[in-house]
Amino acid sequence: MRTYIGVFAIWITFFLSLISIPVSAASTSLPPQTELWYVTLEMDIQTLLDQRKTNTYVPAQFSFKDPDGQLVTWDIKVRARGRYRRMRCEFPPLKLKFPKQEMKAAGFGRHNDVKLVTHCEDNKEARENLFREYLTYQLYARLTNVSLRTQMIRITYRDSATGEEMVTYGMFIEDTDALAERLEAKDCENCYGVEHDDFDASNMRIHDLFQYMIGNTDWSREKYHNMKIFSPVKADGRKLMAPYDFDFSGLVNAAYAKPNVDLNQTAIRDRIYIGGRWTETEWTACLQLFRDKREELIDTVDAFKLIGGRARRDIREFLTEFYEELETGTLLPKLLPEN
């Protein structure tokens, strides 16, 4: 089986410190999108791949440079994660478990689980899919604080068994508990079948409209699919949701993404609204938010230089199609209660 490797040194200092910032003090934007963090991950690649069907951790070493330029190496644990990409990708998505004591000594946050979205396959198309998905997280973060923080990394995998290395890209997704802490809530791990009225309506509308904007039907509130649900600590609070996994969206436009035949979708870029229904009055604030954020969203796309000009134009055009629907009034009827 093909060997995969890497050596990476990353600006994880800032990333891990972000994990514990409360909402009131948190920045509304992530680090500059053109800034990469460099990290090194060394492990027995074949052992990891052999365990991809399980949740068994394998030992690894994680290296990065601190703000003073000194190399720091931690002993960590790594395992495969995910569902579709876990089995389909040449190199599966990973979950990294960092040592709490070392994190505490270094002044980092106390949440030590981080997801790593990998390159899936070692080719240009797979890298662009990764960049587009990262950009999708960035766009959602421009609309709401109820969003998982992400960071692009330049990563070198090093195989401890062979010494081989491969340098590529990846994306860190913060520990879910970190977002829960910022929201003053708890991660609701068994929230299947939660009633519509139990959710914060504003949060739902932003989520549902965003999923339509990016052309994504690969999610479900009822099935608790591709979202994290948070229960408020306060008894009178409403549940919140934060989406993840956008690789089946029209904005990412991955070649392996297939149309949703259950919805009679003929192409992955066909937008189909599958979210909640509210009255025109109830939609007013959400629709205005998307209008107000239009320039910022487009600027975010234009500023992201890891993808080429052609891809940025494609994404701009895809978003513009959504805004044409919004401004011409053809969108609103899709969002209203059915007669």
WOMO-V5202 format. One line per field, one symbol per residue. ss: DSSP state (H for helix, E for strand, - for the rest). Layout:
ss: ???
//
This chain:
ss: -----E--E--HHHHHHH----HHH-----------EEEEEEE-HHHHHH-------EEEEEEEE-----EEEEEEEEEE---HHHHH--E--EEEE--HHHHHH-------EEEEE--E---HHHHHHHHHHHHHHHHHHHH------EEEEEEEEEE-----EEEEEEEEE--HHHHHHH--EEE--------HHHE-HHHHHHHHHHHHH------E----E-EEEEEE------EEEEE-----------------HHH----------------HHHHHHHHHHHHH-HHHHHHHHHH-----HHHHHHHHHHHHHHHHHHHH---HHHH----
//
